[in-house]
Structure formats: structure tokens, C-alpha cells
Amino acid sequence: MGRTPGVSLNQFILWSVAEKVGELRQTLDDPNFPGVTYRRAASGQPVPVVRGKGIRVRTIVQACQAWGMSPAKAAQEYELEEARVKECLAFYEAHRAEIDASLQAEEVLEKEHGQSATPP
């Protein structure tokens, strides 16, 4: 697969992610995970969040996986029911490729613009 002349690798990646997100928009909410919905991030891309709370799914995932919090501790920390935390973890496993691609796209934007594309 060749690249279009005059298009940077970063632009190509962003276009690819945008195309995937366009496909996701047609079926954003997953009926298997009623506690998760999507909202637009600062980058304009939809990101999965805890319905009614606005907490990003990847924040919950990071708390449990990277910071070592148990689902019970994360639930307490983010004022959620433990079942919602477990739903976020299951949602991430089911949608890992899309969530990780979105995160990579935001990191590319951050590097290109020298600032954070995601809220603190």
C-alpha cells in the first residue's frame, strides 16, 4: 500500500483513525454495555465515557491496570458502583483496538501542536 504524495505519515494515521471513527459513529453505543456512551473529546473525536458521569473509560482502565486499583477501590475513588467499573473494563476489552487507536491519534495531535489534546 503506497502513500499519497505530499501526505505526512501523521496525516495518514489521522485520516485512518477518522475513517474508523466514522464507521463507529453509525453504531456508537454498544447495547452490551448500557453504562457506557460516547462524547466528543477536545480533539473532536468521540470517546467512551461512563454514562451520566462523563468519566472516560480509559481513565477507569488506567486506574485498574496501570495504577493497580481493584474495581472496588476504583469505584470508591470515582464515586461509581463497582459493577460500572467492571463494565468499563469489559467494554475496554471488547473495544480495545478503537480506544487505543483514538488514544494514539490524540497523542499525534499533541505532538504536532505541542500541547495536550486531552483534558487533564
N, C-alpha and C positions, 0 to 999 in steps of 0.2 A: 504494500500500500504506500503510495507516494504522497508527499505533502504538496499542498498548493503553493506555488511560488509566492514569496512575499508574506507568508503567514508564519508567525513565530510558533515555536512549539507550545508556548503558554497559551496563545490564542487558540491553537488546535485543541488543546486539552479543555479549555473553557467551552469551546463550541461543542465538543463531545459530551461534556457534562450537561450543558444546556439542552442538548438533544435528548439525553436520558431523562432529565428533569421534565422536559416537555411530555415525554411518554408517561412519567409518573403523575403529572397533573390530571391525566384522564382518570386515574384510579388512585388518587392520593390516600384517602383514608382506607385502611385495611380493616374490613369487618371482623377479622380475627382479633383485633386489638382495639376495642372501643374506647379505651382510656388514652389513646394517642391520636393526635391530629397534627396538621401541618400549619405553620405560619411562615410568613416571609421574613428572612433574615435581613440584616443591613446590606448584604450583597445582592438582595433581590431574589435569592434562591429560597425555595420552600425548605423548611427544616422540621423534623418531627419534634413535637413537644407534648408534655403531659396535658391532656385536655383539662381546661379550666384553671390551670396553674401557670402555663407558659414556660415551665422548666424544660430545657432541652433534654431529649432522650440521651444524647451523648454525655451530658453532664452527669446524669444518674449512672450511666455505664462507666464513666471515668471514676466516679466515686467508689464504685464497687470493684472494678477491675484494677485500676491503677493505684488507687489510694487504699485498697484493701478493706473497705467498709462492707459489713454484712448488709443484706437487704433490710434487715430490721434497723440497723444504725442509719443507713441512708434514708429510710422512711422517716425516722425521727429527725434527722438533720434537715430534710427538705419539707417537713410537715406533710407527708404523704402517708397513705395506707401502705403497708408492706406489700399487699397484692399489686398496687400500682407500680411499685419499684420492680417487682418480679415481671410484670407485664412489659415494662420498659426494656428490661434485659432480654426478654424473649423477642420483643419487637426488633431490637438491635440484631439479634442472631438471625432473624428472618429477613432483615433488610440491610445487612452489613455492607454489601457492595455499594448500594446507593448512598448510605450515610457516609461511608469512607470516601467515596468519590466527591461528595459535596464538601467534606472537610478539606480534601486536597485542593479543590477549586478555590476555596476561601483562602487557603494558605498561599496559593499562587497570586491571588489578588493582593494579599497582604504584602508579599514580597515586591510585587510590581509597583505598589503605591506607597510602600514604606510605612504603612500603618496597619493596625488591626482591622480586619473586615468583620470580626465577630465581637459582640459586646463582651465586656469583662465578666 
